[in-house]
Amino acid sequence: MSDHNPAVEHDESHGSIYFRVFIALCVFTLISVAADLVHLPSKILLGAIVLAVAVAKALCVLMYFMHLKFERAWKYLLLAPTTIIALALPVSLRPDIGSSYYFQDLQQLKDYPEHEARVLDALKHESGHH
């Protein structure tokens, strides 16, 4: 009798694949952290790098840990509605929050300078009590 056990080889091959995916996920994480620590001159470039790394990490998880690599082509048909929603959501929210959400420019305070000091004092006072 031989010591050849196909079940052990099968587990070892899956184990080595999962270990390689784990190493890839660690490398991708290091790339995104390094991109943030380098202080790139362009926030758009930083966002593109971090987003690309996030997509690569998600694909690794989807393909290997969720076993989509071994499914047939119908999986792409199931992803179509999700892709449409994922693309449409930021586009539809852009007018509401995308262009002005992070700016503290309050035009009404500039129109009434005498009111600005009172509002700012009230905001400081309110934040001190929390």
Legacy VTK file of the C-alpha trace (Angstrom):
# vtk DataFile Version 3.0
C-alpha trace
ASCII
DATASET POLYDATA
POINTS 130 float
0.000 0.000 0.000
1.189 3.470 -0.729
1.043 6.446 1.565
-0.562 8.512 -1.189
-3.721 10.133 0.138
-5.568 12.373 -2.371
-7.647 13.991 0.380
-4.506 15.292 2.090
-3.175 16.689 -1.200
-6.539 18.321 -1.867
-6.524 20.001 1.551
-2.916 21.068 1.156
-3.583 22.626 -2.241
-6.584 24.533 -0.876
-4.529 25.514 2.138
-1.728 26.832 -0.021
-4.183 28.740 -2.210
-5.836 30.296 0.842
-2.438 31.171 2.269
-1.409 32.865 -0.997
-4.676 34.812 -1.037
-4.029 35.830 2.579
-0.538 37.047 1.645
-1.998 38.956 -1.320
-4.564 40.622 0.969
-1.772 41.626 3.364
0.282 43.070 0.486
-2.736 44.987 -0.833
-3.336 46.410 2.641
0.303 47.499 2.885
0.023 49.186 -0.522
-3.022 51.211 0.527
-1.418 52.198 3.847
1.816 53.148 2.077
-0.103 55.247 -0.452
-1.722 57.121 2.413
1.553 57.614 4.303
3.446 58.900 1.265
1.229 62.024 1.164
0.657 62.104 -2.555
0.155 65.589 -4.009
-3.172 64.655 -5.556
-6.112 63.460 -3.463
-7.647 62.058 -6.642
-4.586 59.887 -7.240
-4.652 58.689 -3.633
-8.354 57.893 -3.936
-7.789 56.018 -7.177
-4.989 53.927 -5.653
-6.926 53.105 -2.501
-10.060 52.296 -4.515
-8.119 50.054 -6.906
-6.560 48.211 -3.980
-9.977 47.820 -2.330
-11.403 46.377 -5.548
-8.473 43.949 -5.828
-8.985 42.827 -2.224
-12.715 42.401 -2.771
-12.082 40.327 -5.895
-9.692 38.059 -3.980
-12.262 37.491 -1.259
-15.098 36.984 -3.746
-13.212 34.609 -5.999
-11.556 32.392 -3.416
-13.279 32.667 -0.041
-16.776 32.906 -1.508
-15.854 30.317 -4.163
-17.108 32.375 -7.111
-14.076 31.368 -9.147
-15.527 27.888 -9.384
-19.046 28.955 -10.429
-20.300 29.166 -13.986
-20.810 32.359 -15.962
-24.331 32.970 -14.567
-22.712 34.735 -11.600
-22.103 37.757 -13.851
-25.795 37.994 -14.640
-26.532 38.124 -10.906
-23.992 40.905 -10.404
-25.513 43.172 -13.077
-28.232 44.762 -10.859
-25.729 45.292 -8.050
-23.319 46.986 -10.434
-26.045 49.249 -11.794
-27.091 50.298 -8.278
-23.473 50.776 -7.170
-22.845 53.122 -10.100
-26.181 54.936 -9.908
-26.138 55.665 -6.166
-23.152 58.057 -6.078
-24.344 59.755 -9.259
-27.816 60.305 -7.842
-26.527 61.576 -4.477
-23.956 63.947 -5.967
-26.298 66.959 -6.214
-27.395 66.589 -2.590
-24.217 65.878 -0.666
-21.360 65.269 -3.053
-20.570 68.841 -3.997
-21.131 70.716 -0.729
-21.304 68.279 2.164
-17.793 68.815 3.518
-17.572 72.568 3.152
-18.280 74.788 6.140
-18.977 77.814 3.975
-22.265 79.161 5.284
-23.372 81.916 2.937
-26.143 83.154 5.237
-23.570 84.004 7.909
-21.595 86.109 5.435
-24.745 87.985 4.484
-25.365 88.952 8.121
-21.995 89.621 9.813
-23.622 90.790 13.041
-25.365 87.434 13.343
-22.198 85.427 12.562
-20.511 86.068 15.903
-23.615 85.024 17.850
-24.022 81.812 15.854
-20.364 80.875 16.205
-20.434 81.573 19.958
-23.557 79.425 20.307
-21.910 76.587 18.391
-18.797 76.763 20.581
-20.919 76.899 23.733
-23.035 73.962 22.552
-20.026 71.801 21.704
-18.502 72.485 25.139
-21.478 70.955 26.963
-21.370 67.599 25.155
LINES 1 131
130 0 1 2 3 4 5 6 7 8 9 10 11 12 13 14 15 16 17 18 19 20 21 22 23 24 25 26 27 28 29 30 31 32 33 34 35 36 37 38 39 40 41 42 43 44 45 46 47 48 49 50 51 52 53 54 55 56 57 58 59 60 61 62 63 64 65 66 67 68 69 70 71 72 73 74 75 76 77 78 79 80 81 82 83 84 85 86 87 88 89 90 91 92 93 94 95 96 97 98 99 100 101 102 103 104 105 106 107 108 109 110 111 112 113 114 115 116 117 118 119 120 121 122 123 124 125 126 127 128 129
